[in-house]
Amino acid sequence: MDGNFITRTLREATFHPDFAKGLNNFEKTFTDLIHKKTIIYSGQTLPYINNTSIINYRDC
């Protein structure tokens, strides 16, 4: 697989769209370097939001 993965891990139980701001800004700066973005947190696994997977740490 080409590219890199960027992950943000949080201790929050409720997802908030602001969690992805840093990942999105990083992707804008380094567009060619990012293959997949993931947020890992203690809430429920959600569908992709803005090309970012949002998963519960137990689902990893």
C-alpha positions as CSV (number, residue, x, y, z in Angstrom):
1,M,0.0,0.0,0.0
2,D,1.4,3.4,-0.9
3,G,1.1,6.4,1.4
4,N,1.0,6.8,5.1
5,F,-1.6,6.5,7.8
6,I,-2.4,9.2,10.3
7,T,-4.2,8.4,13.5
8,R,-5.5,10.5,16.4
9,T,-6.3,8.7,19.6
10,L,-8.7,10.3,22.2
11,R,-10.1,9.4,25.5
12,E,-13.5,10.9,24.7
13,A,-16.8,8.9,24.6
14,T,-18.7,11.3,22.4
15,F,-17.5,12.2,18.9
16,H,-17.2,15.8,17.9
17,P,-16.3,16.9,14.4
18,D,-13.6,19.2,15.8
19,F,-11.6,16.0,16.5
20,A,-10.8,15.8,12.8
21,K,-9.7,19.4,12.3
22,G,-6.0,18.6,12.9
23,L,-6.1,15.6,10.7
24,N,-7.8,17.5,7.9
25,N,-5.3,20.4,8.2
26,F,-2.4,17.9,8.1
27,E,-3.9,16.3,5.0
28,K,-4.3,19.7,3.2
29,T,-0.6,20.4,3.9
30,F,0.7,17.0,3.0
31,T,-1.9,15.8,0.4
32,D,0.4,13.3,-1.3
33,L,1.6,11.7,1.9
34,I,-1.7,10.6,3.5
35,H,-3.3,7.3,2.5
36,K,-5.8,6.9,5.3
37,K,-7.0,9.0,8.3
38,T,-8.4,7.4,11.5
39,I,-9.7,8.7,14.8
40,I,-9.7,6.1,17.6
41,Y,-11.8,6.9,20.7
42,S,-14.0,5.3,23.3
43,G,-17.3,6.0,21.7
44,Q,-19.2,4.0,19.1
45,T,-17.7,3.2,15.7
46,L,-19.2,5.6,13.1
47,P,-19.3,5.7,9.3
48,Y,-16.5,7.5,7.5
49,I,-16.7,11.3,7.9
50,N,-14.7,13.4,5.4
51,N,-12.6,10.4,4.4
52,T,-11.8,9.7,8.0
53,S,-12.6,6.4,9.8
54,I,-13.9,6.8,13.3
55,I,-13.6,3.7,15.4
56,N,-13.9,2.5,19.0
57,Y,-10.6,1.4,20.5
58,R,-12.1,-2.0,21.2
59,D,-12.8,-2.5,17.4
60,C,-9.1,-2.0,16.5
